[in-house]
Amino acid sequence: MARKTGKRASKISAATEVAPGRPPFERFWTPLWLFGCALVTALIVFGPALHGAWVFDDAHLPFADPHAGEMPAKFWLGGVRPTLMATYWANYLLSGTDTLSYHVVNVMLHAATAVLVFFIFERMFSIAGSVRNPRVYALAGAALFLFHPLQTESVDYIAGRSELMSGLFFCAAWLIYLRTFESETRALTSIEILVLAGAAVLAKENAICLPAVLFATDAFWAKRPLISQMRRRVKLYVPFVIGGVIGAFWILRSLTAETSAGFSSGNSPARYALTECRAILTYVRLFFVPVGQNGDWQMPFFNSLADGGAWLYVLGLLAMVAGIFRISSRFRLVAFGLLIFLLMLAPTSSVVPIRDALAERRMYMPIIGLILASIAASVAIAERFQLKAGHLRALGTVAVLAAAALSWHRSAVWSGPFALWSDSVMKNPSNPRAHLGLGDAFIASNNCQPAVREFTLARSEDPSNEQAVWNLAEAFQCAGQFDRAEALLLSFANSNPSANTWNQVAFTEAHLGRTDAVFAATDKALILDPNNATSYAYRGLAKFAVNNVEGARADLARALSLDPHNSAALAGNRRLSGLQGR
């Protein structure tokens, strides 16, 4: 009996034995275990938005097209971000327009990136030699990356997936580089990094800063002279330089056709750069004090140094840059983290104008730099004041739990259009786009009078906003105030003539019982677009109203030949069928 017990004990001992010098629970630190823990906790933290509806720019993505299921591969992958769009296509094939799968994929991507961030932090702490237990601090840093409230926009907002996809490939490339940091970069390693870098850029263009991040890592941490280190990286940096030039040209060329970004966005590089000084410092403030977050900041642009105290923000940013150089010898990892933060923000916060000066999703990757700097600074402060390691761990735990609680609360804001735009209006009542969004949410729920109020406020905040005029007219139609809708639409049609505008005029005139005005409006619409199905349908209904049955039948038949699913024409045909039945 004793021998059996001894054999059993020896088997148990052999099964639980770990390699010499390796800590217990080694299996926990494997990527699969870390991913499982990250995914489960992230699904809880970001849970309030998992069933959230489309919001903001989601409506402009391919899956929102009513004919998306009939479209070829080029429709999905033909744009400038094919690696991103491939995931949307996969989502669409999996669940159509059910938003749950889109949100779950976002959370999965974020959890996977957090695992990569853990290994990046672990490697950086080892290279820097600044902490005694790299894994513990890496776990705290990755948890903060996973749960920080600034990440909610990228994770909860389906269109924010561009940041997640780009970040995943970016971190994978950086980690491969760090894993081989002390050795010469081989051709195969260079190819792996370059392929991942290309995938990151094809998910979102701001990943073009990856070479700068790798170079900064060499400049800060290489034990050899920088020139010597560059020779060891020649197989990586030469293709990066060539690819970077080509990539920059391609990105700038694509931006020439954009109105939301690039030099056609309506902002000058100087004006944008001046405003970004404020945006960058706001990002830093939101990292340390994540209060007052907004899904649509609409930060106003500075026109000069004297405008709105712009010079103070410029001085603040210059002080930050000067501080990086000043502390780079004594607090090297703190300086490195701050530099990485600025380098990762550079594509969206420098001189290339973007319509929106600040968007929280742009902090998805740059937050890594601030986390690195914060952990290194915390360790230095703890050593200076001789704080116990347990106190530092307790503070880190509190910070992570507080971040998770704030993210859970913030995720509720991204649960749907009404919650998002109500929050934006509350945070910035002078934001016309927020009033437009909230008005659209009211229209969608057939709540007409509040929609009239919001569109009126949007128009008062931005009188030149044509979308506010159009939406206000629709809200008046919804509320049954067709005379007020008519005045707005006629004004809009005179300044922006189109078949669609004149069709809306015709629709309004029909409800006011002005048949002659319906004929006049549809005739103008057909002059602008002779093959407009809705124009023929409205004219056919007007002819039916004046007992011109044959004319109505001809126009309705023409409308259905152009668009067999036209609802107005189908309704007119049902009326004709009812007439024949009598």
C-alpha positions as CSV (number, residue, x, y, z in Angstrom):
1,M,0.0,0.0,0.0
2,A,2.8,2.3,0.9
3,R,4.5,1.6,-2.5
4,K,1.3,2.6,-4.3
5,T,1.1,5.9,-2.5
6,G,4.7,6.6,-3.3
7,K,4.2,5.9,-7.0
8,R,1.1,8.1,-7.0
9,A,2.9,10.9,-5.3
10,S,5.8,10.7,-7.7
11,K,3.4,10.9,-10.6
12,I,1.7,14.0,-9.1
13,S,5.1,15.5,-8.5
14,A,6.2,14.9,-12.1
15,A,3.0,16.3,-13.5
16,T,3.2,19.6,-11.5
17,E,6.9,20.1,-11.9
18,V,8.0,23.3,-13.7
19,A,11.3,24.1,-15.3
20,P,14.0,25.3,-12.9
21,G,14.0,29.0,-12.4
22,R,10.5,29.4,-13.8
23,P,7.7,30.7,-11.5
24,P,4.6,28.5,-10.7
25,F,1.4,28.8,-12.7
26,E,3.6,29.2,-15.8
27,R,0.7,28.1,-18.0
28,F,-1.2,31.2,-17.0
29,W,1.3,33.4,-18.9
30,T,0.7,31.6,-22.2
31,P,-1.0,33.7,-24.9
32,L,-4.1,31.4,-25.0
33,W,-4.7,31.7,-21.2
34,L,-4.1,35.4,-21.3
35,F,-6.5,35.8,-24.3
36,G,-9.2,33.8,-22.6
37,C,-9.0,35.9,-19.4
38,A,-8.8,39.2,-21.4
39,L,-11.8,38.2,-23.6
40,V,-14.1,37.1,-20.7
41,T,-13.4,40.3,-18.7
42,A,-13.6,42.5,-21.8
43,L,-17.0,41.1,-22.7
44,I,-18.2,42.0,-19.2
45,V,-16.7,45.5,-19.2
46,F,-17.9,46.4,-22.7
47,G,-21.1,44.4,-22.3
48,P,-23.5,47.4,-22.3
49,A,-22.7,48.1,-26.0
50,L,-22.7,44.5,-27.3
51,H,-26.3,44.8,-28.7
52,G,-25.9,48.4,-29.6
53,A,-27.4,49.7,-32.9
54,W,-25.5,51.4,-35.7
55,V,-24.3,54.8,-34.7
56,F,-22.5,57.8,-36.4
57,D,-20.4,56.6,-39.4
58,D,-21.6,53.0,-39.1
59,A,-24.4,53.9,-41.6
60,H,-21.7,54.7,-44.3
61,L,-19.9,51.4,-44.1
62,P,-20.6,48.6,-46.7
63,F,-22.7,46.4,-44.5
64,A,-25.3,49.2,-44.2
65,D,-26.0,49.2,-47.9
66,P,-29.4,47.6,-48.5
67,H,-27.9,45.8,-51.5
68,A,-24.7,44.6,-49.8
69,G,-25.6,40.9,-50.1
70,E,-25.6,41.2,-53.9
71,M,-22.3,43.0,-54.2
72,P,-19.1,41.5,-55.5
73,A,-15.8,41.3,-53.6
74,K,-14.6,44.6,-55.1
75,F,-17.5,46.4,-53.3
76,W,-16.1,45.2,-50.0
77,L,-12.4,45.2,-50.6
78,G,-11.9,47.9,-53.3
79,G,-11.2,50.8,-50.9
80,V,-8.1,52.0,-49.2
81,R,-8.5,49.7,-46.1
82,P,-9.0,46.2,-47.5
83,T,-7.8,44.3,-44.3
84,L,-10.4,46.2,-42.3
85,M,-13.2,45.7,-44.8
86,A,-12.5,42.0,-45.1
87,T,-13.5,41.6,-41.4
88,Y,-16.8,43.5,-42.1
89,W,-17.5,41.3,-45.0
90,A,-16.9,38.2,-42.9
91,N,-19.3,39.6,-40.2
92,Y,-21.9,40.3,-42.9
93,L,-21.7,36.7,-44.2
94,L,-21.9,35.4,-40.7
95,S,-24.9,37.4,-39.4
96,G,-26.0,40.0,-41.9
97,T,-26.8,43.2,-40.2
98,D,-27.2,41.8,-36.7
99,T,-24.9,44.1,-34.7
100,L,-24.0,41.6,-32.0
101,S,-21.4,39.7,-34.0
102,Y,-19.8,43.0,-35.1
103,H,-19.4,44.1,-31.5
104,V,-18.1,40.7,-30.3
105,V,-15.5,40.7,-33.1
106,N,-14.4,44.2,-31.9
107,V,-14.0,42.9,-28.3
108,M,-12.1,39.8,-29.6
109,L,-9.7,42.0,-31.5
110,H,-9.2,44.3,-28.5
111,A,-8.5,41.3,-26.2
112,A,-6.0,39.9,-28.7
113,T,-4.2,43.2,-29.0
114,A,-4.1,43.5,-25.1
115,V,-2.2,40.1,-25.0
116,L,0.3,41.5,-27.5
117,V,0.6,44.6,-25.4
118,F,1.4,42.4,-22.4
119,F,4.3,40.8,-24.1
120,I,5.5,44.1,-25.5
121,F,5.5,45.6,-22.0
122,E,7.2,42.5,-20.5
123,R,9.9,42.8,-23.2
124,M,10.3,46.5,-22.8
125,F,10.7,46.3,-19.0
126,S,13.3,43.6,-19.5
127,I,15.2,45.6,-22.1
128,A,15.1,48.7,-19.9
129,G,15.9,46.8,-16.7
130,S,13.8,49.3,-14.8
131,V,11.6,46.9,-12.8
132,R,12.3,43.8,-10.7
133,N,9.3,41.8,-11.8
134,P,8.5,42.6,-15.5
135,R,5.6,40.3,-15.7
136,V,3.6,41.8,-12.9
137,Y,4.0,45.3,-14.2
138,A,3.3,44.1,-17.8
139,L,0.1,42.5,-16.6
140,A,-1.0,45.8,-14.9
141,G,-0.1,47.8,-18.0
142,A,-1.9,45.4,-20.4
143,A,-5.0,45.4,-18.1
144,L,-5.0,49.2,-18.1
145,F,-4.8,49.1,-21.9
146,L,-7.6,46.7,-22.0
147,F,-10.0,48.5,-19.7
148,H,-9.1,52.2,-19.9
149,P,-12.2,54.4,-20.7
150,L,-10.4,56.0,-23.6
151,Q,-10.6,52.6,-25.4
152,T,-14.4,52.5,-25.4
153,E,-14.9,54.5,-28.6
154,S,-12.6,52.1,-30.5
155,V,-14.2,49.0,-29.0
156,D,-17.9,49.9,-28.7
157,Y,-18.1,51.8,-32.0
158,I,-18.3,49.4,-34.9
159,A,-16.5,51.9,-37.2
160,G,-13.8,52.1,-34.6
161,R,-12.6,48.7,-35.7
162,S,-10.1,50.4,-38.0
163,E,-8.1,51.3,-34.8
164,L,-8.4,47.7,-33.5
165,M,-7.3,46.0,-36.7
166,S,-4.4,48.5,-37.3
167,G,-3.4,48.2,-33.6
168,L,-3.4,44.4,-33.7
169,F,-1.0,44.2,-36.7
170,F,1.1,47.1,-35.4
171,C,1.7,45.4,-32.0
172,A,2.4,42.1,-33.7
173,A,5.1,43.7,-35.8
174,W,6.6,45.6,-32.8
175,L,6.7,42.5,-30.7
176,I,8.5,40.5,-33.3
177,Y,11.0,43.3,-33.5
178,L,11.4,43.4,-29.7
179,R,11.8,39.6,-29.5
180,T,14.9,39.8,-31.7
181,F,16.1,43.2,-30.4
182,E,19.6,42.1,-29.3
183,S,20.4,40.3,-32.5
184,E,20.9,41.3,-36.1
185,T,17.6,41.5,-38.0
186,R,17.5,38.6,-40.5
187,A,15.8,38.7,-43.8
188,L,12.9,36.4,-42.7
189,T,12.3,38.6,-39.6
190,S,12.3,41.7,-41.8
191,I,9.7,40.1,-44.1
192,E,7.4,39.2,-41.2
193,I,7.6,42.8,-39.8
194,L,7.1,44.4,-43.2
195,V,4.1,42.2,-44.0
196,L,2.4,43.0,-40.7
197,A,3.2,46.7,-41.1
198,G,1.6,46.6,-44.5
199,A,-1.5,44.9,-43.1
200,A,-1.7,47.6,-40.3
201,V,-1.5,50.5,-42.8
202,L,-4.2,48.8,-45.0
203,A,-6.4,48.7,-41.9
204,K,-5.8,52.4,-41.0
205,E,-3.2,54.7,-42.4
206,N,-1.9,56.0,-39.1
207,A,0.1,52.8,-38.7
208,I,2.6,54.4,-41.0
209,C,4.4,55.6,-37.8
210,L,5.6,52.1,-37.1
211,P,9.1,52.7,-38.5
212,A,9.5,55.8,-36.3
213,V,8.6,53.7,-33.2
214,L,11.1,51.0,-34.1
215,F,13.8,53.6,-34.8
216,A,13.1,55.3,-31.4
217,T,13.4,51.9,-29.7
218,D,16.8,51.4,-31.3
219,A,17.9,55.0,-30.4
220,F,16.9,54.6,-26.8
221,W,17.9,51.0,-25.9
222,A,20.6,49.8,-28.3
223,K,23.8,49.1,-26.5
224,R,25.9,49.8,-29.6
225,P,26.4,53.1,-31.3
226,L,23.4,54.1,-33.3
227,I,25.2,53.8,-36.7
228,S,26.4,50.4,-35.8
229,Q,22.8,49.4,-34.8
230,M,21.5,50.7,-38.1
231,R,23.8,48.5,-40.0
232,R,22.4,45.5,-38.1
233,R,18.9,46.6,-39.2
234,V,19.7,47.4,-42.8
235,K,17.4,44.5,-44.1
236,L,14.5,46.1,-42.2
237,Y,15.1,49.8,-42.5
238,V,15.9,50.1,-46.2
239,P,12.6,48.4,-47.2
240,F,10.9,50.5,-44.6
241,V,12.3,53.8,-46.1
242,I,11.3,52.7,-49.6
243,G,7.9,51.5,-48.5
244,G,7.4,54.5,-46.3
245,V,7.9,56.9,-49.2
246,I,5.5,55.0,-51.4
247,G,3.0,54.6,-48.6
248,A,3.1,58.3,-47.7
249,F,2.6,59.3,-51.4
250,W,-0.3,56.8,-51.7
251,I,-1.9,58.1,-48.5
252,L,-1.5,61.8,-49.4
253,R,-2.9,61.0,-52.9
254,S,-5.9,59.3,-51.4
255,L,-6.5,62.2,-49.1
256,T,-6.8,64.6,-52.1
257,A,-10.2,63.1,-52.8
258,E,-11.4,63.3,-49.2
259,T,-13.3,66.1,-47.6
260,S,-13.0,64.7,-44.0
261,A,-9.2,64.6,-44.1
262,G,-6.3,66.0,-46.1
263,F,-5.6,69.3,-47.6
264,S,-9.1,69.5,-49.1
265,S,-10.8,69.3,-45.7
266,G,-11.1,73.1,-45.3
267,N,-8.3,73.6,-42.8
268,S,-4.7,74.8,-43.4
269,P,-1.8,72.8,-42.0
270,A,-0.8,75.7,-39.7
271,R,-4.3,76.1,-38.3
272,Y,-4.6,72.4,-37.7
273,A,-1.2,72.0,-36.1
274,L,-2.0,74.9,-33.7
275,T,-5.3,73.2,-32.6
276,E,-3.6,69.9,-32.2
277,C,-1.4,71.3,-29.4
278,R,-4.6,71.6,-27.4
279,A,-5.9,68.2,-28.6
280,I,-2.7,66.4,-27.5
281,L,-2.8,67.9,-24.1
282,T,-6.5,67.0,-23.8
283,Y,-5.6,63.4,-24.6
284,V,-3.1,63.4,-21.8
285,R,-5.6,64.9,-19.4
286,L,-8.2,62.3,-20.4
287,F,-5.7,59.5,-19.8
288,F,-5.1,60.6,-16.2
289,V,-8.6,62.0,-15.5
290,P,-11.1,60.3,-17.9
291,V,-14.0,62.6,-17.1
292,G,-16.0,64.5,-19.6
293,Q,-15.5,62.1,-22.5
294,N,-17.5,62.9,-25.7
295,G,-18.3,60.8,-28.7
296,D,-18.2,64.0,-30.9
297,W,-16.0,66.7,-29.4
298,Q,-16.2,69.2,-32.2
299,M,-13.2,71.0,-30.8
300,P,-13.0,74.5,-32.4
301,F,-10.0,75.3,-34.5
302,F,-7.6,78.1,-33.5
303,N,-6.8,80.8,-36.1
304,S,-3.8,82.3,-34.4
305,L,-1.7,82.1,-31.3
306,A,-3.9,84.8,-29.7
307,D,-7.1,82.9,-30.4
308,G,-8.6,81.3,-27.3
309,G,-5.3,81.1,-25.4
310,A,-3.7,78.9,-28.1
311,W,-0.3,80.0,-27.1
312,L,-0.7,78.4,-23.7
313,Y,-1.3,75.0,-25.3
314,V,1.7,75.5,-27.6
315,L,3.9,76.3,-24.6
316,G,2.4,73.3,-22.8
317,L,3.3,70.9,-25.6
318,L,6.8,72.5,-26.0
319,A,7.3,72.0,-22.3
320,M,6.4,68.3,-22.7
321,V,8.9,67.8,-25.5
322,A,11.6,69.6,-23.6
323,G,10.8,67.4,-20.6
324,I,11.4,64.3,-22.7
325,F,14.9,65.5,-23.5
326,R,15.6,66.6,-20.0
327,I,14.7,63.4,-18.2
328,S,15.9,61.0,-21.0
329,S,19.2,60.2,-19.2
330,R,17.8,59.7,-15.7
331,F,14.3,58.4,-16.3
332,R,14.8,56.8,-19.6
333,L,11.7,54.6,-19.8
334,V,9.5,57.6,-18.8
335,A,11.0,59.7,-21.6
336,F,10.7,56.8,-24.1
337,G,7.0,56.3,-23.2
338,L,6.2,59.9,-23.8
339,L,8.1,59.9,-27.1
340,I,6.2,56.8,-28.3
341,F,2.9,58.5,-27.3
342,L,3.8,61.6,-29.5
343,L,5.1,59.4,-32.4
344,M,2.0,57.3,-32.5
345,L,-0.2,60.4,-32.4
346,A,1.7,62.2,-35.2
347,P,-0.2,60.9,-38.2
348,T,-3.5,62.4,-36.8
349,S,-2.1,65.2,-34.7
350,S,0.5,67.1,-36.7
351,V,0.1,69.1,-39.9
352,V,-2.2,66.9,-42.1
353,P,-5.6,68.5,-41.5
354,I,-8.6,66.3,-40.5
355,R,-12.1,67.6,-40.2
356,D,-12.3,66.7,-36.5
357,A,-9.5,68.0,-34.3
358,L,-10.0,65.4,-31.6
359,A,-11.5,61.9,-31.5
360,E,-10.9,59.6,-28.6
361,R,-10.4,56.5,-30.8
362,R,-7.2,58.0,-32.1
363,M,-5.7,57.3,-28.6
364,Y,-6.1,53.5,-29.1
365,M,-2.4,52.9,-29.7
366,P,-0.8,56.1,-28.3
367,I,-2.1,55.1,-24.9
368,I,0.6,52.5,-24.8
369,G,3.2,55.2,-24.5
370,L,1.5,56.9,-21.6
371,I,1.0,53.6,-19.8
372,L,4.7,52.8,-20.1
373,A,5.7,56.3,-18.9
374,S,3.2,56.1,-16.0
375,I,4.4,52.7,-14.8
376,A,8.1,53.7,-15.0
377,A,7.3,57.0,-13.1
378,S,5.3,55.1,-10.4
379,V,8.2,52.7,-9.8
380,A,10.7,55.6,-9.6
381,I,8.5,57.5,-7.1
382,A,8.0,54.3,-5.1
383,E,11.8,53.8,-4.9
384,R,12.3,57.5,-4.0
385,F,9.9,57.4,-1.1
386,Q,10.7,53.7,-0.2
387,L,7.1,52.5,-0.7
388,K,6.5,48.8,-0.3
389,A,5.8,46.8,-3.4
390,G,2.5,45.7,-2.0
391,H,1.4,49.3,-1.8
392,L,2.2,49.9,-5.5
393,R,0.3,46.7,-6.4
394,A,-2.7,47.9,-4.5
395,L,-2.7,51.2,-6.2
396,G,-2.3,49.5,-9.6
397,T,-5.2,47.2,-8.8
398,V,-7.4,50.1,-7.8
399,A,-6.5,52.0,-11.0
400,V,-7.4,49.0,-13.2
401,L,-10.7,48.4,-11.4
402,A,-11.6,52.0,-11.5
403,A,-10.8,52.1,-15.3
404,A,-13.0,49.0,-15.8
405,A,-15.9,50.5,-13.9
406,L,-15.7,53.8,-15.9
407,S,-15.5,51.8,-19.2
408,W,-18.6,49.8,-18.3
409,H,-20.4,53.1,-17.6
410,R,-19.1,54.7,-20.8
411,S,-20.0,51.7,-22.9
412,A,-23.7,52.4,-22.1
413,V,-23.3,55.6,-24.0
414,W,-22.4,53.7,-27.1
415,S,-25.4,51.4,-26.8
416,G,-27.4,53.3,-29.4
417,P,-27.8,56.7,-31.2
418,F,-30.1,58.2,-28.6
419,A,-27.7,57.5,-25.7
420,L,-24.7,58.7,-27.7
421,W,-26.2,61.9,-29.0
422,S,-28.0,62.8,-25.8
423,D,-24.6,62.5,-24.0
424,S,-22.9,64.6,-26.7
425,V,-25.5,67.4,-26.5
426,M,-25.2,67.5,-22.8
427,K,-21.4,67.7,-23.0
428,N,-21.4,70.3,-25.7
429,P,-24.8,72.1,-26.3
430,S,-23.3,74.2,-29.1
431,N,-22.4,71.2,-31.2
432,P,-24.7,71.2,-34.3
433,R,-23.8,67.7,-35.4
434,A,-24.8,66.4,-32.0
435,H,-28.2,68.1,-32.3
436,L,-28.5,66.6,-35.8
437,G,-27.7,63.1,-34.5
438,L,-30.2,63.4,-31.6
439,G,-32.8,64.7,-34.0
440,D,-32.3,61.7,-36.3
441,A,-32.7,59.4,-33.3
442,F,-36.0,61.1,-32.4
443,I,-37.2,60.8,-36.1
444,A,-36.3,57.1,-36.1
445,S,-38.6,56.6,-33.1
446,N,-41.3,58.7,-34.7
447,N,-40.9,61.3,-32.0
448,C,-41.5,64.3,-34.2
449,Q,-41.7,67.4,-32.0
450,P,-38.4,66.8,-30.1
451,A,-36.8,66.2,-33.5
452,V,-38.1,69.6,-34.7
453,R,-36.5,71.1,-31.6
454,E,-33.1,69.5,-32.1
455,F,-32.9,70.3,-35.8
456,T,-33.9,73.9,-35.1
457,L,-31.0,74.1,-32.5
458,A,-28.6,72.6,-35.1
459,R,-29.6,75.2,-37.6
460,S,-29.3,78.0,-35.1
461,E,-25.8,76.8,-34.2
462,D,-24.7,76.5,-37.8
463,P,-27.0,78.5,-40.1
464,S,-25.1,77.4,-43.2
465,N,-25.6,73.8,-42.5
466,E,-27.8,72.5,-45.3
467,Q,-28.3,69.1,-43.7
468,A,-30.0,70.9,-40.8
469,V,-32.4,72.6,-43.1
470,W,-33.2,69.3,-44.9
471,N,-33.7,67.4,-41.7
472,L,-35.8,70.1,-40.2
473,A,-38.1,69.9,-43.2
474,E,-38.4,66.2,-42.7
475,A,-39.2,66.7,-39.0
476,F,-42.0,69.2,-39.9
477,Q,-43.4,66.6,-42.3
478,C,-43.2,64.0,-39.5
479,A,-45.1,66.4,-37.2
480,G,-47.7,67.1,-39.9
481,Q,-46.6,70.7,-40.3
482,F,-46.5,70.6,-44.1
483,D,-46.8,74.3,-44.6
484,R,-43.5,74.9,-42.6
485,A,-41.9,72.0,-44.4
486,E,-42.9,73.5,-47.8
487,A,-41.2,76.8,-47.1
488,L,-37.9,75.1,-46.1
489,L,-37.9,72.7,-49.1
490,L,-38.7,75.4,-51.7
491,S,-35.8,77.5,-50.3
492,F,-33.6,74.4,-50.3
493,A,-34.6,73.4,-53.9
494,N,-33.8,76.8,-55.3
495,S,-30.3,76.8,-53.8
496,N,-29.7,73.0,-54.3
497,P,-31.8,71.8,-57.2
498,S,-32.0,68.1,-57.5
499,A,-34.6,65.5,-58.4
500,N,-34.7,64.2,-54.8
501,T,-35.3,67.8,-53.5
502,W,-38.2,68.5,-55.9
503,N,-39.7,65.1,-55.1
504,Q,-39.8,66.1,-51.4
505,V,-41.5,69.3,-52.5
506,A,-44.0,67.3,-54.4
507,F,-44.7,65.0,-51.5
508,T,-45.3,68.1,-49.2
509,E,-47.6,69.8,-51.8
510,A,-49.6,66.6,-52.1
511,H,-50.3,66.6,-48.4
512,L,-51.3,70.3,-48.6
513,G,-53.8,69.3,-51.4
514,R,-52.0,71.5,-54.1
515,T,-52.1,69.2,-57.1
516,D,-50.9,71.8,-59.6
517,A,-47.9,72.4,-57.4
518,V,-47.2,68.6,-57.4
519,F,-47.2,68.6,-61.2
520,A,-44.8,71.6,-61.3
521,A,-42.4,70.0,-58.8
522,T,-42.3,66.5,-60.5
523,D,-41.8,68.2,-63.9
524,K,-38.8,70.0,-62.5
525,A,-37.5,66.8,-61.0
526,L,-37.8,64.9,-64.3
527,I,-35.9,67.7,-66.1
528,L,-33.0,67.1,-63.7
529,D,-33.3,63.3,-63.8
530,P,-35.5,61.9,-66.6
531,N,-35.3,58.4,-65.2
532,N,-36.3,59.1,-61.6
533,A,-38.8,56.5,-60.5
534,T,-40.1,58.4,-57.6
535,S,-40.9,61.5,-59.7
536,Y,-43.0,59.3,-62.1
537,A,-44.7,57.7,-59.1
538,Y,-45.6,61.0,-57.5
539,R,-46.9,62.4,-60.8
540,G,-48.9,59.3,-61.3
541,L,-50.5,59.7,-57.9
542,A,-51.3,63.3,-58.7
543,K,-52.9,62.3,-61.9
544,F,-55.0,59.7,-60.1
545,A,-56.1,62.5,-57.7
546,V,-57.5,64.5,-60.6
547,N,-59.2,61.4,-62.1
548,N,-56.7,61.0,-65.0
549,V,-56.6,57.3,-64.6
550,E,-54.9,56.4,-67.9
551,G,-52.2,59.0,-67.3
552,A,-51.7,57.7,-63.7
553,R,-51.5,54.1,-65.0
554,A,-48.8,55.1,-67.5
555,D,-46.7,57.0,-65.0
556,L,-46.9,54.3,-62.4
557,A,-46.0,51.6,-64.9
558,R,-43.0,53.8,-65.9
559,A,-41.9,54.1,-62.3
560,L,-42.1,50.4,-61.7
561,S,-40.1,49.7,-64.8
562,L,-37.3,51.9,-63.5
563,D,-37.6,50.6,-59.9
564,P,-39.8,47.5,-59.3
565,H,-39.6,48.1,-55.5
566,N,-40.7,51.7,-55.5
567,S,-43.1,52.0,-52.6
568,A,-45.0,55.0,-53.9
569,A,-45.6,53.3,-57.3
570,L,-46.7,50.1,-55.6
571,A,-49.2,52.0,-53.4
572,G,-50.5,53.8,-56.5
573,N,-51.0,50.5,-58.3
574,R,-53.0,49.1,-55.4
575,R,-55.3,52.1,-55.7
576,L,-55.7,51.5,-59.4
577,S,-56.5,47.8,-58.6
578,G,-59.1,48.9,-56.1
579,L,-60.7,51.2,-58.6
580,Q,-61.0,48.4,-61.1
581,G,-62.4,46.1,-58.4
582,R,-65.3,48.5,-57.9
